Amino acid sequence: MTTNSDALAAPRALVISRWLSALPMLVILVLTLLASVGETLHSRLLEVGGETWPDYFSLRVMDHVQAPSCEHQPDLDRAVEQAVQVRQQELASDPFADVFGGVVDRGAIRSSLEAQFAACQTQWQNWQRLQALDSPAVRAFATVEAGLSQAVVLVTGNRRVLLGLMLLFCAAAATLRRQHIALRPVESQRDDRVATLAQLLANGLLTVSALLYRQQELAQAAAGMPLAHLFMHDVWVLGFGGLTLISAWQLRLPRTDLPQGESWGRSLLSIPLYSFMCLTAAAQFAWHGFYHGIAVYLNMMAELSALFLSLGLYVWVGMLLARTHLPRKVFDLIRPWQLPPKWLGVVVLLLTALPTAYSGASGIFILAAGMTLYRELRRAGTSEQLALATTAISGSMGTMLRPCLLVVIVATLNNSVTTDELFTAGARVLLLTALIYTLYVLVLGGKSTLRIASPRAALPGMLRALWPLLPYIACFVGVVMAWELLLGRGLDEFSAPAILPLVMLLVVAMERLILKERDPDRDEGPEAADKSLAEPERGGFRQAVMRATDDSTALIGALLMLMALSVSMGGLIERSGLLELFPQDLGSVWLTLALLMGMLVIIGMIMDPYGAVLLVNATLAPIALDNGINPLHFWVMTVLAFEMGYLTPPVALNHLLTRQVVGMPTEWESLHGTFWQRNFRYILPVLVMGTALLVVTFTPEASDWAYRLLLGVPE
């Protein structure tokens, strides 16, 4: 029998566990956010200081500026006489003075001293002007600006440490909660043992690789070679050592709440993908004697620490969004039209394109907003398989829209394409993909009406639904305008990681403190309501933020570990020379396009987009250009092929991430239906993206008209 004290103790233990899990991650995220805000704010303060006080850049360091050392009001005649006497003494003691001329030029000495005295007067005038401008207001402003500068330098200078702590702490959370990304979830005790053993081996190899790399770097430092960031080796060794101990502890205490396993083959599919990548890369690196190879590429990942820290902020934004009623209210705006599920999916894909563009990668968007999107599609009556398919493909719709960071990286690496060209082509590819999705859903999505409500009936409902959205719009517009007016920056790919978390924190605060909204989970049904009643800590602003942070932790860890090992896989591919076997001249542009398309899809299946772009730019891009493929055509095809790879089994990363946030299918058709019914969530995205990829790959070469139409190139 459960006592009242037990009932109270369970929620209290849950609260303590959540705080212990979320608090360190919250500190890392807040520091990352403050660094992004601080950099922009410090730049703005320097601009304001320069506009207010013309000599601010000298005034800000006034404490370190000393008065001129020269004489303020010198006696020119006396100085000339002294200089003449000194010169005469030098000539008198020089035995060769008569040979080189022993006459003292009094006029030249006077001219030289006059120039020196004029420069001295200028220095004193500047000093006196600075002293006159050095007011308490300037000192107060400079103190704030200098303090902010030191704080920003402290945080940004340790971004590597923040990334290391984020990766390792979140990876530990994903390991403890058994939430690493695998081809299939753990469903039996055998699955659990196999997955845990694979993680133990992978984490052990990571520890050994980091330790060997540390020893090599320390030896080079002892030999006199200047090396930076040596302390990161200790972070990696201790972190991966901790992950190894966690896996060993889990292997010693296996789960007993699962049934016995049926098949070793199915159990092998439960091994986390990062473990597969680690074991494969470690074996190949060891074959070539490059035993510390994984650690080398892990440190290369740290070179892009700002980028991967932004990933954590985007996932946090998504989890904060899930703690609000904003998605439901946005869908309330669409519901008066009574769209059938087929049309609703098209609208959703178009609406999610812009958020994907700001997140910069499809996987990040799915982790951040996948659960919210799936939940709203199901509320609107969409079938489980179609909702899963739409959620998985939603992250691929805006990867070439402004201001996607992936496109910026492509344009930065290449002088042959510009961001404007890629963004223009990306908008057309989005419309093409949405059209193809619409056609496939109409044909394959089953029977349903295509009728929608009349404007006369729908518009009043839209206007009523728009009213509750006004506070959210005000929050977004207010933050963006404040950022623009106070900091002089708009919403772009560089400011979005800082602006969007601030917007979502303001939205959560508004709902909890002003609108008095309850947690969205309390509206999910009787079980959720009972759970919410049993966990009263979900109600307030602080609790909502902590829960969102706690939900983010394991998701970030699972994705970062996968990205970290995909960088190693990219290095393995590059060092193996496999891509160098690709013929430089195939003699046919059609054959070149077909082979490149296949290789790009394969690369997209095993690598994160940022690492894949670096690899392709160094290897396949020169081959494409040498075979006569237009650079704009090649890079549009590349990004689309990556998205195809993220949706293509057997890996299908976007589907794995969808399952990570949504869970496994539960309806009868998904579990016991025909092959088509069970796998429609995989088939539809592959058909849509595959068709779009084929059109984008081959049609531009077929005619100039198609090239201009698809890629937006003017005549």
C-alpha positions as CSV (number, residue, x, y, z in Angstrom):
1,M,0.0,0.0,0.0
2,T,1.3,3.4,-1.0
3,T,1.4,6.0,1.8
4,N,1.0,9.7,1.5
5,S,4.6,10.2,2.3
6,D,5.6,7.8,-0.5
7,A,3.4,9.7,-2.9
8,L,5.0,13.0,-1.9
9,A,8.5,11.5,-1.9
10,A,8.2,10.3,-5.6
11,P,7.6,13.8,-7.1
12,R,10.3,15.2,-4.8
13,A,12.8,12.7,-5.9
14,L,11.9,13.4,-9.5
15,V,12.4,17.1,-8.9
16,I,15.8,16.5,-7.4
17,S,16.8,14.2,-10.2
18,R,15.7,16.7,-12.8
19,W,17.6,19.6,-11.1
20,L,20.8,17.5,-10.9
21,S,20.5,16.7,-14.6
22,A,19.4,20.0,-15.9
23,L,21.3,22.5,-13.8
24,P,24.8,21.9,-15.3
25,M,23.4,22.0,-18.8
26,L,21.4,25.1,-18.0
27,V,24.7,26.8,-16.9
28,I,26.4,25.8,-20.2
29,L,23.5,27.0,-22.3
30,V,23.2,30.3,-20.5
31,L,27.0,30.9,-20.8
32,T,26.7,30.1,-24.5
33,L,23.8,32.5,-24.8
34,L,25.5,35.2,-22.8
35,A,28.6,34.9,-25.0
36,S,26.5,35.4,-28.2
37,V,24.7,38.3,-26.7
38,G,27.8,39.7,-25.1
39,E,29.8,39.8,-28.3
40,T,27.1,41.8,-30.1
41,L,26.5,44.0,-27.0
42,H,30.2,44.8,-26.7
43,S,30.5,45.8,-30.3
44,R,27.5,48.0,-29.9
45,L,29.0,49.6,-26.8
46,L,32.2,50.4,-28.7
47,E,30.1,52.0,-31.4
48,V,28.1,54.1,-28.9
49,G,31.2,55.2,-27.1
50,G,32.9,56.2,-30.4
51,E,29.8,58.2,-31.4
52,T,29.4,59.9,-28.1
53,W,33.1,60.7,-27.4
54,P,35.2,61.0,-30.5
55,D,38.3,60.0,-28.5
56,Y,36.6,57.1,-26.7
57,F,39.2,54.5,-27.8
58,S,41.8,56.5,-25.9
59,L,39.6,57.5,-23.0
60,R,38.7,53.8,-22.3
61,V,42.3,53.1,-21.5
62,M,43.0,56.4,-19.8
63,D,44.2,54.7,-16.6
64,H,47.1,53.2,-18.7
65,V,47.9,56.3,-20.6
66,Q,50.8,58.4,-19.1
67,A,51.5,62.0,-19.5
68,P,54.0,62.9,-22.3
69,S,57.6,62.7,-21.0
70,C,58.9,65.6,-23.1
71,E,59.1,69.2,-21.6
72,H,55.8,71.0,-21.9
73,Q,57.2,74.6,-22.5
74,P,60.9,74.3,-23.6
75,D,63.4,77.1,-24.1
76,L,64.3,76.7,-27.7
77,D,67.4,78.9,-27.7
78,R,68.8,77.2,-24.6
79,A,68.1,73.8,-26.2
80,V,69.9,74.8,-29.4
81,E,72.9,76.0,-27.5
82,Q,73.0,72.8,-25.5
83,A,72.7,70.7,-28.6
84,V,75.5,72.7,-30.3
85,Q,77.8,72.2,-27.4
86,V,77.2,68.5,-27.3
87,R,77.8,68.3,-31.0
88,Q,81.1,70.2,-30.7
89,Q,82.3,67.9,-27.9
90,E,81.6,64.9,-30.1
91,L,83.5,66.4,-33.0
92,A,86.4,67.3,-30.7
93,S,86.8,63.7,-29.6
94,D,86.4,62.3,-33.1
95,P,89.8,61.9,-34.8
96,F,88.2,61.6,-38.2
97,A,86.0,64.7,-37.8
98,D,88.1,66.7,-40.3
99,V,87.9,64.0,-42.9
100,F,84.0,63.9,-42.9
101,G,83.5,67.6,-42.1
102,G,83.7,69.1,-38.7
103,V,81.4,72.1,-39.1
104,V,78.3,72.3,-36.7
105,D,75.2,73.3,-38.6
106,R,73.3,75.4,-36.1
107,G,70.3,76.0,-38.5
108,A,69.8,72.2,-39.0
109,I,69.9,71.7,-35.3
110,R,67.3,74.4,-34.7
111,S,65.0,73.0,-37.4
112,S,65.2,69.5,-35.9
113,L,64.5,70.8,-32.4
114,E,61.6,72.9,-33.6
115,A,60.0,69.8,-35.2
116,Q,60.5,67.8,-31.9
117,F,59.0,70.7,-29.8
118,A,56.0,70.9,-32.2
119,A,55.4,67.2,-31.8
120,C,55.7,67.5,-28.1
121,Q,53.2,70.4,-28.1
122,T,50.8,68.2,-30.0
123,Q,51.2,65.4,-27.5
124,W,50.5,67.7,-24.6
125,Q,47.5,69.2,-26.4
126,N,46.0,65.7,-26.9
127,W,46.8,64.8,-23.3
128,Q,45.1,67.9,-22.0
129,R,42.0,67.3,-24.3
130,L,41.7,63.8,-23.0
131,Q,42.0,65.0,-19.4
132,A,39.2,67.5,-20.1
133,L,37.0,64.8,-21.6
134,D,37.7,62.3,-18.9
135,S,34.5,62.8,-16.9
136,P,32.7,60.4,-14.4
137,A,30.3,59.5,-17.2
138,V,33.1,58.3,-19.4
139,R,34.7,56.4,-16.6
140,A,31.4,54.7,-15.7
141,F,30.7,53.8,-19.3
142,A,34.3,52.5,-19.9
143,T,34.1,50.4,-16.7
144,V,31.0,48.7,-17.9
145,E,32.4,48.2,-21.4
146,A,35.7,46.9,-20.2
147,G,34.1,44.6,-17.7
148,L,31.8,43.2,-20.4
149,S,34.8,42.8,-22.8
150,Q,36.7,40.8,-20.2
151,A,33.7,38.6,-19.5
152,V,33.1,38.0,-23.3
153,V,36.8,37.2,-23.8
154,L,36.7,34.8,-20.9
155,V,33.7,32.9,-22.2
156,T,34.5,33.0,-26.0
157,G,38.1,32.1,-25.3
158,N,36.9,28.9,-23.6
159,R,34.3,27.9,-26.1
160,R,36.2,24.7,-26.7
161,V,35.8,23.8,-23.0
162,L,32.1,24.6,-23.1
163,L,31.7,22.4,-26.2
164,G,33.6,19.6,-24.5
165,L,31.6,19.8,-21.3
166,M,28.3,20.0,-23.3
167,L,29.2,17.0,-25.4
168,L,30.5,14.9,-22.5
169,F,27.8,15.8,-20.0
170,C,25.0,15.4,-22.5
171,A,26.5,12.1,-23.8
172,A,26.6,10.9,-20.2
173,A,22.9,11.8,-19.8
174,A,22.1,10.0,-23.1
175,T,24.1,6.9,-21.9
176,L,22.4,6.8,-18.5
177,R,19.0,7.1,-20.0
178,R,19.8,4.8,-22.9
179,Q,18.7,7.3,-25.5
180,H,21.6,7.1,-28.0
181,I,20.5,7.0,-31.7
182,A,20.3,3.4,-33.1
183,L,18.6,1.8,-36.1
184,R,16.1,0.2,-33.7
185,P,15.3,0.8,-30.0
186,V,16.3,-1.6,-27.2
187,E,13.3,-4.0,-26.7
188,S,14.8,-6.9,-24.9
189,Q,17.5,-7.8,-22.4
190,R,19.7,-9.1,-25.1
191,D,19.4,-5.9,-27.0
192,D,20.4,-4.0,-23.9
193,R,23.4,-6.1,-23.3
194,V,24.6,-5.9,-26.9
195,A,24.1,-2.2,-27.1
196,T,25.8,-1.6,-23.7
197,L,28.8,-3.8,-24.6
198,A,29.2,-1.9,-27.9
199,Q,29.1,1.4,-26.0
200,L,31.6,0.1,-23.5
201,L,34.0,-0.8,-26.4
202,A,33.4,2.5,-28.2
203,N,33.9,4.6,-25.1
204,G,37.0,2.7,-24.2
205,L,38.5,3.2,-27.6
206,L,37.7,6.9,-27.4
207,T,39.5,7.1,-24.1
208,V,42.5,5.3,-25.4
209,S,42.6,7.5,-28.5
210,A,42.4,10.7,-26.5
211,L,45.1,9.4,-24.1
212,L,47.5,8.5,-27.0
213,Y,46.9,11.9,-28.6
214,R,47.5,13.6,-25.3
215,Q,50.8,11.9,-24.9
216,Q,51.9,12.8,-28.4
217,E,51.0,16.5,-27.9
218,L,52.8,16.7,-24.6
219,A,55.9,15.2,-26.1
220,Q,55.8,17.8,-28.9
221,A,55.3,20.5,-26.3
222,A,58.3,19.3,-24.3
223,A,60.4,19.4,-27.4
224,G,59.7,23.1,-27.8
225,M,56.9,23.1,-30.3
226,P,54.3,25.8,-29.4
227,L,50.9,24.1,-29.0
228,A,47.6,25.6,-27.9
229,H,44.6,24.2,-26.0
230,L,46.6,21.3,-24.4
231,F,44.2,21.3,-21.5
232,M,41.4,20.0,-23.8
233,H,43.2,16.6,-23.9
234,D,42.6,16.2,-20.2
235,V,38.9,17.1,-20.7
236,W,38.5,14.4,-23.4
237,V,40.4,11.8,-21.4
238,L,38.5,12.4,-18.2
239,G,35.2,12.7,-20.1
240,F,35.4,9.6,-22.2
241,G,36.9,7.7,-19.2
242,G,33.7,8.6,-17.3
243,L,31.5,7.4,-20.2
244,T,33.4,4.1,-20.1
245,L,32.8,3.7,-16.4
246,I,29.1,4.4,-16.9
247,S,28.9,1.7,-19.7
248,A,30.8,-0.7,-17.5
249,W,28.4,0.0,-14.6
250,Q,25.3,-0.5,-16.9
251,L,26.8,-3.8,-18.2
252,R,27.3,-5.0,-14.6
253,L,23.7,-4.1,-13.7
254,P,21.6,-4.9,-16.8
255,R,17.9,-4.1,-17.1
256,T,15.5,-6.7,-15.8
257,D,12.3,-5.0,-16.9
258,L,12.6,-6.2,-20.5
259,P,11.8,-9.6,-22.1
260,Q,14.4,-12.0,-23.3
261,G,15.8,-11.4,-26.8
262,E,14.8,-13.4,-29.9
263,S,17.5,-12.7,-32.5
264,W,21.1,-11.7,-32.4
265,G,20.6,-9.9,-35.7
266,R,17.9,-7.7,-34.3
267,S,20.0,-7.0,-31.3
268,L,22.9,-5.8,-33.4
269,L,20.6,-3.2,-34.9
270,S,20.2,-1.8,-31.4
271,I,23.8,-0.8,-31.2
272,P,24.0,3.1,-31.2
273,L,25.2,4.5,-34.5
274,Y,28.1,6.4,-32.8
275,S,29.4,3.0,-31.5
276,F,29.3,1.5,-35.0
277,M,31.2,4.6,-36.4
278,C,33.7,4.5,-33.6
279,L,34.5,0.8,-33.9
280,T,34.8,1.1,-37.7
281,A,37.0,4.2,-37.6
282,A,39.2,2.9,-34.8
283,A,39.8,-0.4,-36.7
284,Q,40.7,1.4,-39.9
285,F,42.9,4.0,-38.2
286,A,44.7,1.3,-36.3
287,W,45.3,-0.6,-39.5
288,H,47.2,2.4,-40.8
289,G,49.0,3.0,-37.5
290,F,47.1,6.1,-36.8
291,Y,45.9,5.0,-33.4
292,H,44.9,8.4,-32.1
293,G,43.0,9.3,-35.3
294,I,39.6,9.7,-33.7
295,A,40.9,12.1,-31.1
296,V,42.6,14.2,-33.9
297,Y,39.3,14.6,-35.7
298,L,37.5,15.2,-32.5
299,N,39.8,18.2,-31.9
300,M,39.1,19.4,-35.4
301,M,35.4,19.4,-34.5
302,A,36.3,21.7,-31.6
303,E,37.6,24.2,-34.2
304,L,33.9,24.8,-35.0
305,S,32.9,25.0,-31.3
306,A,30.6,28.1,-31.8
307,L,28.6,26.2,-34.5
308,F,28.0,23.1,-32.4
309,L,27.2,25.2,-29.3
310,S,24.6,26.9,-31.4
311,L,23.1,23.4,-32.1
312,G,22.5,23.0,-28.3
313,L,20.7,26.4,-28.2
314,Y,18.5,25.4,-31.1
315,V,17.5,22.1,-29.4
316,W,16.8,24.1,-26.2
317,V,14.6,26.4,-28.2
318,G,12.6,23.4,-29.4
319,M,12.1,22.0,-26.0
320,L,11.0,25.4,-24.7
321,L,8.6,25.6,-27.6
322,A,7.2,22.2,-26.5
323,R,6.4,23.7,-23.1
324,T,4.2,26.4,-24.6
325,H,0.8,26.6,-26.2
326,L,2.1,28.5,-29.2
327,P,2.1,25.5,-31.7
328,R,-1.5,24.7,-30.8
329,K,-2.6,28.3,-31.3
330,V,-0.8,28.5,-34.7
331,F,-2.7,25.4,-35.8
332,D,-5.9,27.0,-34.5
333,L,-5.3,29.7,-37.1
334,I,-5.5,27.0,-39.8
335,R,-8.3,24.8,-38.4
336,P,-11.2,27.0,-39.5
337,W,-10.4,26.0,-43.1
338,Q,-11.0,22.4,-42.2
339,L,-8.1,21.2,-44.3
340,P,-8.0,17.5,-45.0
341,P,-4.8,15.8,-43.7
342,K,-3.3,15.8,-47.2
343,W,-3.5,19.6,-47.6
344,L,-2.6,20.2,-44.0
345,G,0.7,18.4,-44.6
346,V,1.6,20.7,-47.5
347,V,0.8,23.8,-45.4
348,V,2.9,22.4,-42.6
349,L,5.9,21.8,-44.8
350,L,5.8,25.3,-46.2
351,L,5.4,26.8,-42.7
352,T,8.4,24.8,-41.3
353,A,10.7,25.8,-44.1
354,L,11.7,29.1,-42.5
355,P,12.5,27.7,-39.0
356,T,14.6,25.1,-40.7
357,A,16.5,27.8,-42.5
358,Y,17.4,29.5,-39.3
359,S,18.4,26.3,-37.5
360,G,20.7,25.5,-40.5
361,A,20.2,21.7,-40.6
362,S,17.3,19.3,-40.9
363,G,18.3,17.1,-37.9
364,I,18.5,20.1,-35.6
365,F,15.0,21.2,-36.6
366,I,13.5,17.7,-36.0
367,L,15.1,17.5,-32.6
368,A,13.9,21.0,-31.7
369,A,10.4,20.9,-33.0
370,G,9.6,17.4,-34.2
371,M,7.5,16.4,-31.2
372,T,5.4,19.6,-31.4
373,L,4.9,19.2,-35.1
374,Y,3.9,15.5,-34.9
375,R,1.5,16.2,-32.0
376,E,-0.3,19.0,-33.8
377,L,-0.6,16.9,-37.0
378,R,-2.2,14.1,-35.0
379,R,-4.5,16.5,-33.3
380,A,-5.7,17.6,-36.7
381,G,-6.6,14.0,-37.7
382,T,-3.5,13.0,-39.7
383,S,-2.8,9.3,-39.7
384,E,0.2,8.1,-37.7
385,Q,2.3,7.1,-40.7
386,L,1.6,10.3,-42.7
387,A,2.4,12.4,-39.6
388,L,5.7,10.6,-39.1
389,A,6.6,11.0,-42.7
390,T,5.7,14.7,-42.7
391,T,7.7,15.2,-39.5
392,A,10.8,13.5,-40.9
393,I,10.7,15.4,-44.2
394,S,9.8,18.8,-42.6
395,G,13.4,19.3,-41.6
396,S,14.6,19.1,-45.3
397,M,12.4,21.8,-46.7
398,G,14.3,25.0,-45.8
399,T,17.9,23.9,-45.9
400,M,18.6,26.3,-48.8
401,L,16.5,29.3,-47.8
402,R,18.0,32.5,-46.4
403,P,19.7,32.6,-44.0
404,C,20.7,28.9,-43.7
405,L,24.2,28.6,-42.3
406,L,25.0,25.6,-44.4
407,V,24.6,27.7,-47.6
408,V,26.8,30.4,-46.1
409,I,29.5,27.8,-45.4
410,V,29.3,26.6,-49.0
411,A,29.6,30.1,-50.4
412,T,32.5,30.8,-48.0
413,L,34.5,27.8,-49.2
414,N,33.9,28.6,-52.9
415,N,34.4,31.6,-55.0
416,S,32.4,30.1,-57.8
417,V,29.0,30.5,-56.1
418,T,27.4,33.2,-54.0
419,T,24.8,33.1,-51.3
420,D,22.3,35.1,-53.3
421,E,22.5,32.5,-56.1
422,L,22.1,29.6,-53.7
423,F,19.2,31.1,-51.8
424,T,17.4,32.0,-55.0
425,A,17.8,28.4,-56.3
426,G,16.8,27.1,-52.8
427,A,13.5,28.9,-52.9
428,R,12.6,27.3,-56.2
429,V,13.7,23.9,-55.0
430,L,11.4,24.3,-52.0
431,L,8.4,25.0,-54.2
432,L,9.4,22.0,-56.4
433,T,9.6,19.7,-53.4
434,A,6.3,20.9,-52.0
435,L,4.7,20.3,-55.3
436,I,6.1,16.8,-55.6
437,Y,5.0,16.1,-52.0
438,T,1.5,17.3,-52.8
439,L,1.2,15.0,-55.9
440,Y,2.5,11.9,-54.1
441,V,0.2,12.5,-51.1
442,L,-2.8,13.0,-53.4
443,V,-2.1,9.8,-55.2
444,L,-0.7,7.6,-52.4
445,G,-2.2,9.1,-49.2
446,G,-5.4,7.1,-49.3
447,K,-8.9,8.2,-49.7
448,S,-10.0,11.5,-48.2
449,T,-12.0,14.5,-49.3
450,L,-10.2,17.4,-50.8
451,R,-12.8,20.0,-49.9
452,I,-12.1,22.8,-47.6
453,A,-14.2,25.4,-45.8
454,S,-15.4,28.4,-47.7
455,P,-13.7,31.7,-47.0
456,R,-17.0,33.1,-45.6
457,A,-16.9,30.4,-42.9
458,A,-13.2,30.2,-42.4
459,L,-12.1,33.9,-42.2
460,P,-14.1,34.8,-39.0
461,G,-12.6,31.7,-37.3
462,M,-9.1,32.8,-38.4
463,L,-9.7,36.3,-37.0
464,R,-10.8,34.8,-33.7
465,A,-7.8,32.5,-33.6
466,L,-5.5,35.4,-34.5
467,W,-6.3,37.3,-31.3
468,P,-4.6,34.8,-28.9
469,L,-1.5,34.9,-31.1
470,L,-1.0,38.7,-30.7
471,P,0.9,38.5,-27.4
472,Y,3.3,35.9,-29.0
473,I,3.8,38.1,-32.0
474,A,4.4,41.1,-29.7
475,C,7.1,39.1,-27.9
476,F,8.9,38.1,-31.1
477,V,8.7,41.6,-32.7
478,G,9.7,43.2,-29.4
479,V,12.8,41.2,-29.0
480,V,13.8,41.5,-32.6
481,M,13.2,45.3,-32.6
482,A,15.1,45.7,-29.3
483,W,18.0,43.8,-30.8
484,E,17.9,45.9,-33.9
485,L,17.6,49.3,-32.1
486,L,19.9,48.6,-29.2
487,L,22.5,46.3,-30.8
488,G,22.2,47.3,-34.4
489,R,21.8,43.8,-35.7
490,G,18.9,42.1,-37.4
491,L,17.7,38.5,-37.2
492,D,20.1,36.4,-39.3
493,E,21.9,33.1,-39.2
494,F,24.5,34.6,-36.8
495,S,22.1,36.3,-34.4
496,A,19.3,33.7,-34.4
497,P,21.0,31.4,-31.9
498,A,20.9,34.3,-29.4
499,I,17.6,35.9,-30.3
500,L,15.4,32.7,-30.5
501,P,16.2,31.5,-26.9
502,L,15.4,34.9,-25.6
503,V,12.1,35.0,-27.5
504,M,11.1,31.5,-26.1
505,L,12.1,32.4,-22.6
506,L,10.0,35.5,-22.8
507,V,7.1,33.4,-24.2
508,V,7.3,30.8,-21.4
509,A,7.4,33.6,-18.8
510,M,4.4,35.3,-20.4
511,E,2.4,32.1,-20.4
512,R,3.2,31.1,-16.9
513,L,3.3,34.5,-15.1
514,I,0.9,36.7,-17.0
515,L,-1.5,34.4,-18.9
516,K,-1.5,31.8,-16.2
517,E,-1.4,29.0,-18.7
518,R,-0.8,25.5,-17.5
519,D,1.7,23.0,-18.9
520,P,0.7,21.7,-22.4
521,D,1.0,18.1,-21.2
522,R,-2.0,18.6,-19.0
523,D,-4.1,18.8,-22.2
524,E,-2.9,15.6,-23.7
525,G,-5.4,13.2,-22.2
526,P,-6.3,11.5,-18.9
527,E,-3.0,9.8,-18.4
528,A,-1.0,13.0,-18.9
529,A,-3.4,14.9,-16.7
530,D,-2.9,12.4,-13.9
531,K,0.8,12.5,-14.4
532,S,0.7,16.3,-14.3
533,L,-1.3,16.3,-11.1
534,A,1.2,13.9,-9.6
535,E,4.0,16.3,-10.6
536,P,3.0,19.8,-9.4
537,E,6.5,21.1,-10.1
538,R,5.6,21.5,-13.8
539,G,3.5,24.6,-13.3
540,G,5.8,27.6,-12.9
541,F,8.3,29.4,-15.2
542,R,11.3,28.0,-13.4
543,Q,10.0,24.5,-13.5
544,A,9.1,24.8,-17.2
545,V,12.6,26.0,-18.1
546,M,14.3,23.3,-16.0
547,R,12.1,20.6,-17.6
548,A,12.9,21.9,-21.1
549,T,16.6,21.9,-20.3
550,D,16.3,18.4,-18.9
551,D,14.6,17.2,-22.0
552,S,17.3,18.8,-24.2
553,T,20.2,17.2,-22.4
554,A,20.0,13.6,-23.7
555,L,18.9,14.7,-27.2
556,I,21.9,17.0,-27.5
557,G,24.2,14.3,-26.3
558,A,22.9,11.8,-28.8
559,L,23.2,14.1,-31.7
560,L,26.6,15.6,-30.8
561,M,28.1,12.1,-30.3
562,L,26.8,11.1,-33.7
563,M,28.2,14.3,-35.3
564,A,31.6,13.9,-33.5
565,L,32.0,10.4,-34.9
566,S,30.7,11.3,-38.3
567,V,33.6,13.8,-38.5
568,S,36.0,10.9,-37.9
569,M,34.2,8.9,-40.6
570,G,34.7,11.8,-43.0
571,G,38.4,11.8,-42.1
572,L,38.6,8.1,-42.6
573,I,37.0,8.4,-46.1
574,E,39.4,11.3,-46.9
575,R,42.5,9.4,-45.7
576,S,41.5,6.1,-47.3
577,G,41.8,7.5,-50.8
578,L,38.5,6.0,-51.9
579,L,37.3,9.3,-53.4
580,E,40.6,9.6,-55.3
581,L,39.6,6.5,-57.2
582,F,36.8,8.4,-58.8
583,P,37.8,9.0,-62.4
584,Q,38.7,12.6,-63.1
585,D,37.3,12.6,-66.6
586,L,34.3,10.3,-67.4
587,G,33.7,11.6,-70.8
588,S,30.0,12.1,-70.2
589,V,28.3,14.7,-68.1
590,W,25.3,12.5,-67.6
591,L,27.4,9.6,-66.2
592,T,29.3,12.1,-64.0
593,L,26.0,13.5,-62.6
594,A,24.7,10.0,-61.9
595,L,27.8,8.9,-60.1
596,L,28.2,12.1,-58.1
597,M,24.5,11.9,-57.1
598,G,25.0,8.4,-55.7
599,M,28.1,9.3,-53.8
600,L,26.6,12.4,-52.3
601,V,23.6,10.5,-51.1
602,I,25.9,7.9,-49.4
603,I,27.9,10.7,-47.8
604,G,24.7,12.2,-46.5
605,M,23.8,8.9,-45.0
606,I,26.8,8.7,-42.7
607,M,28.0,12.3,-42.1
608,D,26.6,15.5,-40.6
609,P,26.0,18.3,-43.2
610,Y,28.8,20.6,-42.0
611,G,31.5,17.9,-42.1
612,A,30.1,16.6,-45.4
613,V,30.4,20.0,-47.0
614,L,34.0,20.2,-46.1
615,L,34.7,16.8,-47.4
616,V,32.9,17.3,-50.7
617,N,34.5,20.7,-51.3
618,A,37.9,19.1,-51.1
619,T,37.2,16.0,-53.1
620,L,34.2,15.9,-55.3
621,A,33.7,19.5,-56.2
622,P,36.9,19.8,-58.3
623,I,35.8,16.6,-60.2
624,A,32.4,18.1,-61.0
625,L,33.8,21.4,-62.2
626,D,36.5,19.6,-64.3
627,N,33.7,17.6,-66.0
628,G,31.8,20.7,-67.0
629,I,29.1,20.8,-64.3
630,N,28.0,24.3,-63.4
631,P,29.1,25.1,-59.8
632,L,25.6,26.4,-58.8
633,H,24.0,23.3,-60.2
634,F,26.5,21.0,-58.4
635,W,26.0,22.6,-55.0
636,V,22.2,22.7,-55.2
637,M,22.4,19.1,-56.1
638,T,24.8,18.4,-53.2
639,V,22.6,19.9,-50.5
640,L,19.5,18.1,-51.9
641,A,21.4,14.8,-52.1
642,F,22.4,15.2,-48.4
643,E,18.8,15.6,-47.5
644,M,18.0,12.5,-49.5
645,G,20.7,10.6,-47.6
646,Y,19.2,11.7,-44.2
647,L,15.8,10.2,-45.3
648,T,17.1,7.0,-46.9
649,P,17.2,3.6,-45.1
650,P,19.1,1.8,-43.7
651,V,20.3,4.7,-41.7
652,A,17.7,7.4,-42.4
653,L,18.9,9.8,-39.7
654,N,15.9,12.1,-39.9
655,H,13.6,9.2,-39.2
656,L,15.8,8.1,-36.3
657,L,15.7,11.6,-34.9
658,T,11.9,11.7,-35.4
659,R,11.6,8.4,-33.4
660,Q,13.9,9.9,-30.8
661,V,11.5,12.7,-30.0
662,V,8.2,11.1,-31.0
663,G,8.6,7.5,-30.0
664,M,7.7,4.2,-31.8
665,P,4.5,3.8,-33.8
666,T,1.7,2.3,-31.8
667,E,-1.3,2.0,-34.2
668,W,-2.4,-1.4,-35.6
669,E,-1.5,-0.6,-39.2
670,S,2.0,0.5,-38.2
671,L,2.6,-2.7,-36.4
672,H,0.6,-5.4,-38.2
673,G,-0.4,-3.9,-41.5
674,T,0.9,-4.6,-45.0
675,F,4.5,-3.8,-46.0
676,W,3.2,-0.5,-47.5
677,Q,1.2,0.4,-44.4
678,R,4.1,-0.4,-42.0
679,N,6.7,1.5,-44.0
680,F,4.8,4.4,-45.5
681,R,6.7,6.8,-43.2
682,Y,9.9,5.7,-45.0
683,I,8.5,5.3,-48.5
684,L,6.9,8.7,-48.9
685,P,9.9,10.9,-48.0
686,V,12.2,8.8,-50.2
687,L,9.8,9.1,-53.1
688,V,9.5,12.9,-52.6
689,M,13.1,13.7,-52.1
690,G,14.3,11.2,-54.6
691,T,12.1,12.6,-57.3
692,A,13.2,16.2,-56.5
693,L,16.8,15.1,-56.6
694,L,16.4,13.4,-60.0
695,V,14.7,16.5,-61.4
696,V,17.4,18.9,-60.0
697,T,20.3,16.6,-61.0
698,F,19.4,15.9,-64.7
699,T,16.9,18.5,-65.8
700,P,19.2,21.5,-65.9
701,E,21.5,19.7,-68.2
702,A,18.7,18.8,-70.5
703,S,17.8,22.4,-71.5
704,D,18.8,26.0,-70.8
705,W,15.1,26.8,-70.1
706,A,15.0,24.2,-67.3
707,Y,18.3,25.4,-66.0
708,R,17.1,29.0,-65.6
709,L,13.7,27.9,-64.3
710,L,15.0,25.6,-61.5
711,L,18.1,27.5,-60.5
712,G,16.7,31.0,-61.0
713,V,19.5,32.1,-63.3
714,P,18.6,35.2,-65.4
715,E,18.9,35.0,-69.1
